[in-house]
């Protein structure tokens, strides 16, 4: 079975998602939901993880976190097993609660965190659970949008300081949420290889610093990132081999016969 790519380093930001096994419910009662939040407290303290935003739905959860240490896998394995053990004892069940391995997306920086927090906080609305997001108590949205009292482990400043200081932060966040529907397409455009959320330069940095050239049979995403070639590199190499003047091809209204085969070869290379 293919393993997901885990890129871990100190100070890394992640968007995390885990679903119930076979889409089953992962929280049957408010007691379960409180247990999950208590587990987040212990996660934050035990592994030095900053919880930036979260939402707990009936059959899955989303989180934005920052790992102070390079320990994402250990931290999330602990969270999954700890919550599952308590849940199983409470409901007299056995076996896995969550579906396979958790999904993680490495996030480039704070502006990208803002976009993802909007996506996370809108989950109850998309799921038809509430008419207004403020009415859903199992997310960090009330702390962001209405300055409701928050636990110490919830680190809202990383996002809210992008709106300045004071009470206007929360008004600005609500306004951002109202605009989000028109902006959400950008999130999916900026996710590379399904596992990195950021610019091409960020992908190059991750590739250079944290991914080896050695192929990993059980981690296909690793190989895809390492072996990927920029389109501009292909064009430059192929045009040199075929002796093609790219600028002339771009500017010509009609391509001469002698260039047609070379042009077709270039397209084939792409």
N, C-alpha and C positions, 0 to 999 in steps of 0.2 A: 504493500500500500504506500502511495506517495506521501511523503511528509511535507508539511507546510514549511516555507522558508521563515526562519527566525533570525532576525538581525538584532543583536543585543549590544548596547553600549551605554555608558553612564550618561544620564540626562536625555535619553531618547523619549520621544512622544509616540503614543500608540492609540489607535482606535481599535477596540476589542469587541468581539461579538461571540456569543455562545448560545446555542439553541438547545431546547430539550430533545432528548433522544427520541427519534421518530415523531418529532414535533409535539411531544407530550408536555404537559404543564410542569413548570419548575417552581411554581409558588401557588399553593392551593388556598392560602389564607393570609391575613395580615400578619399573623404570627410568623409565617414563613418569610414574608417580606422583611419584617424587622430582623429576623435571623440573618438574612442576606446582608442587610446594611451593617449589622454587628460584625459580620465576617469581613466587610470592607474596612471597618475600623482596625481590626486585627491585622488585616493584610497591609494596611498603610504603616502600622507600627512595626510589624515583624520584618517586612521587606523594604522599608523606606521607599514606599510608592506614594506619589501624589495622585489623588483622585481628583480629576479636573471637572468631569461631568459624567452623569450616568442616567440610565432609565432602566427600570425593572418592569418587564412586561410579563404576561402570564406564562409564555413559553420560551422566552429568550431575554437576554439583557444586552445592553450596549454600555461601554465605558470609554472615556478618554482618560489616559493616565500618563504620568511621567515617571520613569524608573530612575531613581537617584543612583542606584547601582545597576550593573548589567546583569539583571536577574529576572527577566520577564517570564521565562518558562517555569522556573522554580516557583515564582510567586503565583502564577495562574494555576499551576498544578495543585498547589496548596489550597487555593480558593475553591477550586472545583471539588476536590476530595473532602475538604472540611465541611462545606455546605451540604454536599451529597450525603455524608455520614449522618448529619443532624436531621436532614429531611427524611432519610430512609427510616431512621429510628422513630421519628414522630409519626410517620404514616404507615409503619409496618410493611415496608417494601424492601426489596433487594435489587442490586444491579446498578448499572449506569444511569445517571440522571441526565447528563448532558450528552449531546451528539458528537462523538469523536473528539477531535482536537479543536480548541478554540481558534477562531480566525483573528489574525492581527494585521493591521495596516500601519506601517511606519509613517509618521507624519513629519513634514519638514520643519514647520515653525508655528509661531503663535497665530498669525493670520489664518492659516489653514485650520488651526484648532477652532477658531471662531465659526467657520463654515460647518465643520463637523458637529460642533455643539448644537447648532440649529437643527441639523439632520436628526441627531439623537433625541433632542427634546420634542420634536414633532411626532415621534412614534405613536403616542397615545391618540393623537388626532387622526393620523393615518389609519390606525387600527379601529377607529370608530368607538373608542372607549369613553371619550368625553367630547363636549362641544367646545370647551375652553381649556387650554393647557393648564391654567392655574388650578383647575379642579382635580388634576391628577397628582396625588401626593407622593408617588413613588419615583420621582425623578428630581434632578437638581434644578429644574426650571424655575420654581418659585424663588429660589435664592438668587438666581440670575436676573429674572425679569421684575421681581417685586421686593427684593431685599428682605425676603423672609429669613428668619434665623437659620443659620446653617451650622453644621458640625465643624469642628476645627480641622478635620481631615479633608474637607472639601475645599480645594484651592481655586476659588473663583477669580482671584486677582489676575491670573495669567491671561484670562480672556477679557475681563471687565476693564482692566487698565487701558485697553485699546480704545476705550470710549472716554478717557480722561478720568477724573476723580469725582467723588460725591454722588448724590442721589441721581444725577442725570445719567450715570452709567446704566442704571436699570431701565430707564425710559428709552435710552438709545438701543439697549439690547432688545426690548420689545419691538421697537421699530425695525430693527434688523430682522427679527423673526417674521414680521409682516412682509418684508421684501424677499424673504428666502425662497418662496415658491418660484420666483422668476430667476433665481440665481443657482438653484440646486443642480442644474445640468452641468455646471462647472465642476462640481465635485467629481462626477464620473469621468469627465474629460481629463482631469488631472491625476487620476489614479493609474499608475503605471504597473503593468504585470499583475494587477489585482492585489498587490501587496505593499506598494509605496505610493504615498500621496504627496506630491510635490512637483517641482520643476524638473526639466531634463538635467539641469546642472546638479540638482540634489541626487538624482539617480546616478550620475557619473561619480559623484563624491562617494556614495555608498558602495558603488561597484569597485572603486579604487581602494577604499579603506577597509572594507569588511568582507568582500567576497573574493575567494581564491579562484585561480584559473582551473583548479583540479575539478573534473566533472564529478557530480554527485548523482548517482543513478536514482536514489530514492528521493531526491529533491529537484524535480524538473524545473521549477521556477528559478532556482539558482542557476542552472545551466542556460536557461533562456536569457536571463539578464546578462550573464557573463559573455555569451556568444552573440548577443545582439549587436548589430552594426548600424550606425547612424546613416540615414538616407544620403546626406551630403557626402559621407565617406564613399558610399557606393558610386555615386555620380562622379566624384572626382577620380576614383580608381578606374572605373569603366570608360570614362571619356578619354583618359590617358591611353588606355589599351587600344581603344577603337579610333583614336586620333580625332575626336569630335570636339568642335568648338561649341560649347553649350550656349554661350551668349548669342552666337549666330543663329542657332536653332530656335532660341526663344524669340528673336527679333524678326526672323524671316516669316513672310506671309505664306510662302510656299517652300517646301523642302525639296532640294534638288535630288535627282534620282540617285546620285552617288552617296548621298547621306542617309537614304531611307533604310538600308540594311543596318547600318551602324546605329541609327536611331532605334530600330526595332530590337537590336541586341541590347541596347542600353535599357529599354523598357523591360525586356526579359530579365536582365540582371536585377532590376528593382523588384 
